[in-house]
Amino acid sequence: MTTHPKSTHLSTDNTGSSLQTVFAVVTGASQGIGRSIALEFARRGIVPILIARDEKNLAAVASEILDTYKLEPVTMSADLSDRASVNHLLAQFEAFPGRIEYAVNNAGFGDTTPFIDCDPSSLDEMIELNVRAVVRITHFFSNRFRSQGSGRVMNVSSTAAFQPTPYFALYGSSKSMILNLDQAINEELLGTGVHVCTLCPGPTATPFHARASSDRSLLSRITMLDADKVAIAGVSGMLRGKRLIVPGLTNQLLRLLVRLSPSAVLPKVSAILMRPRES
Ligand SMILES: NC(=O)c1ccc[n+]([C@@H]2O[C@H](COP(=O)([O-])OP(=O)(O)OC[C@H]3O[C@@H](n4cnc5c(N)ncnc54)[C@H](OP(=O)(O)O)[C@@H]3O)[C@@H](O)[C@H]2O)c1
């Protein structure tokens, strides 16, 4: 794990009453939506702590932020699908002296391989990254934020969380679990100064789809959004205290449609939309 805990920027705290450096943890910040979220925090004067596995990509995002916003982010290389690595990361945060006000669990991956054909080790990896790491990091920062009297967690779920998703079965289920967890613990945390919200993007143009082979689905082709737009909606929704953020009108309409549809129909419609097509 590489850490560069050096920052030069001062920004106002949540109350705006005093000047101090405020940090935001962003997992999966080396590319895609996470990179855009980190840039959006930096644009607002909040210093991102960038986490992912690829140190070279992390360094590239860090220098982009330094060049554009004159902020020096912290970078931490960690494999969040590995339990020892997650524990090590949390120990690093235990000792981190700066004021962290925001934590975004964004790292995740999908796979459109039919469930029965998935490699068991890939199923385990998805549960470790999309669920277990998110649970542990959310638990850690909820406690830290409660002790300091303020802080916000945002977990990146997906519109796949809203219904069963054939051809994305475990992925959609992992995202449903996170959505339900967030909405439940946010209620438990009322009055503590800690706020937990969920960002549910629809298909977004990032390298995610190459790994998941999901860019050939009908739904992706119809509703693809830009990562910067998703990040801006996420960060501004989080700062405004929204509980659930669904970027894009089409995604919001699709969610409404899901809520109004009979539950028996949903997996069937979802299968039509999600089934990978020949390019
Ligand atoms: N793109 C979409 O259409 C879409 C739609 C809805 C929701 N989402 C969700 O949005 C989040 C971000 O997706 P994205 O589209 O930005 O994906 P992406 O472009 O593939 O980026 C994923 C990020 O996670 C990091 N990561 C992957 N595995 C990791 C691991 N084991 N440990 C630590 N970091 C890891 C990657 O960096 P390294 O490879 O260097 O580790 C990268 O920074 C995910 O949770 C995804 O499920 C995406």
The ligand as an SDF file (V2000), in Angstrom:
LIG
                    3D

 48 52  0  0  0  0  0  0  0  0999 V2000
  -20.5030    2.0650  -15.4750 N   0  0  0  0  0  0  0  0  0  0  0  0
  -21.7630    1.7590  -15.2590 C   0  0  0  0  0  0  0  0  0  0  0  0
  -22.5680    1.5970  -16.2010 O   0  0  0  0  0  0  0  0  0  0  0  0
  -22.2890    1.6410  -13.8530 C   0  0  0  0  0  0  0  0  0  0  0  0
  -23.6990    1.6690  -13.6690 C   0  0  0  0  0  0  0  0  0  0  0  0
  -24.2030    1.5600  -12.3750 C   0  0  0  0  0  0  0  0  0  0  0  0
  -23.3450    1.4160  -11.3100 C   0  0  0  0  0  0  0  0  0  0  0  0
  -22.0000    1.3760  -11.5260 N   0  0  0  0  0  0  0  0  0  0  0  0
  -21.1460    1.2090  -10.3470 C   0  0  0  0  0  0  0  0  0  0  0  0
  -20.2740    2.3260  -10.2560 O   0  0  0  0  0  0  0  0  0  0  0  0
  -19.0720    1.9480   -9.6100 C   0  0  0  0  0  0  0  0  0  0  0  0
  -17.8990    2.4240  -10.4490 C   0  0  0  0  0  0  0  0  0  0  0  0
  -18.0040    1.8060  -11.7060 O   0  0  0  0  0  0  0  0  0  0  0  0
  -17.2380    2.3390  -12.9890 P   0  0  0  0  0  0  0  0  0  0  0  0
  -18.1980    2.2750  -14.1030 O   0  0  0  0  0  0  0  0  0  0  0  0
  -16.5350    3.5990  -12.7260 O   0  0  0  0  0  0  0  0  0  0  0  0
  -16.1980    1.1240  -13.1470 O   0  0  0  0  0  0  0  0  0  0  0  0
  -14.6990    1.0970  -13.6720 P   0  0  0  0  0  0  0  0  0  0  0  0
  -14.4810    2.1410  -14.6940 O   0  0  0  0  0  0  0  0  0  0  0  0
  -14.4240   -0.3300  -14.0130 O   0  0  0  0  0  0  0  0  0  0  0  0
  -13.8590    1.5030  -12.3610 O   0  0  0  0  0  0  0  0  0  0  0  0
  -13.8260    0.6540  -11.2540 C   0  0  0  0  0  0  0  0  0  0  0  0
  -12.8750    1.2130  -10.2370 C   0  0  0  0  0  0  0  0  0  0  0  0
  -12.8160    0.3050   -9.1340 O   0  0  0  0  0  0  0  0  0  0  0  0
  -11.4640   -0.0740   -8.9160 C   0  0  0  0  0  0  0  0  0  0  0  0
  -11.4210   -1.4480   -8.4730 N   0  0  0  0  0  0  0  0  0  0  0  0
  -11.8540   -2.5550   -9.1420 C   0  0  0  0  0  0  0  0  0  0  0  0
  -11.5860   -3.6480   -8.4380 N   0  0  0  0  0  0  0  0  0  0  0  0
  -10.9920   -3.2470   -7.2880 C   0  0  0  0  0  0  0  0  0  0  0  0
  -10.4670   -3.9160   -6.1770 C   0  0  0  0  0  0  0  0  0  0  0  0
  -10.4890   -5.2620   -6.0860 N   0  0  0  0  0  0  0  0  0  0  0  0
   -9.9250   -3.1960   -5.1790 N   0  0  0  0  0  0  0  0  0  0  0  0
   -9.8540   -1.8380   -5.2560 C   0  0  0  0  0  0  0  0  0  0  0  0
  -10.3260   -1.1500   -6.2900 N   0  0  0  0  0  0  0  0  0  0  0  0
  -10.8870   -1.8420   -7.3070 C   0  0  0  0  0  0  0  0  0  0  0  0
  -10.7730    0.1140  -10.2650 C   0  0  0  0  0  0  0  0  0  0  0  0
   -9.3890    0.3680  -10.1530 O   0  0  0  0  0  0  0  0  0  0  0  0
   -8.2640   -0.7930  -10.1710 P   0  0  0  0  0  0  0  0  0  0  0  0
   -8.6100   -1.7170  -11.2940 O   0  0  0  0  0  0  0  0  0  0  0  0
   -6.9810   -0.0490  -10.3630 O   0  0  0  0  0  0  0  0  0  0  0  0
   -8.3170   -1.4450   -8.8430 O   0  0  0  0  0  0  0  0  0  0  0  0
  -11.4750    1.3780  -10.7600 C   0  0  0  0  0  0  0  0  0  0  0  0
  -10.8630    2.5130  -10.1780 O   0  0  0  0  0  0  0  0  0  0  0  0
  -19.1350    0.4320   -9.4320 C   0  0  0  0  0  0  0  0  0  0  0  0
  -19.5210    0.1200   -8.1220 O   0  0  0  0  0  0  0  0  0  0  0  0
  -20.2260    0.0060  -10.4110 C   0  0  0  0  0  0  0  0  0  0  0  0
  -20.8540   -1.1630   -9.9900 O   0  0  0  0  0  0  0  0  0  0  0  0
  -21.4490    1.4840  -12.7590 C   0  0  0  0  0  0  0  0  0  0  0  0
  1  2  1  0
  2  3  2  0
  2  4  1  0
  4  5  1  0
  4 48  2  0
  5  6  2  0
  6  7  1  0
  7  8  2  0
  8  9  1  0
  8 48  1  0
  9 10  1  0
  9 46  1  0
 10 11  1  0
 11 12  1  0
 11 44  1  0
 12 13  1  0
 13 14  1  0
 14 15  2  0
 14 16  1  0
 14 17  1  0
 17 18  1  0
 18 19  2  0
 18 20  1  0
 18 21  1  0
 21 22  1  0
 22 23  1  0
 23 24  1  0
 23 42  1  0
 24 25  1  0
 25 26  1  0
 25 36  1  0
 26 27  1  0
 26 35  1  0
 27 28  2  0
 28 29  1  0
 29 30  1  0
 29 35  2  0
 30 31  1  0
 30 32  2  0
 32 33  1  0
 33 34  2  0
 34 35  1  0
 36 37  1  0
 36 42  1  0
 37 38  1  0
 38 39  2  0
 38 40  1  0
 38 41  1  0
 42 43  1  0
 44 45  1  0
 44 46  1  0
 46 47  1  0
M  CHG  2   8   1  16  -1
M  END
$$$$
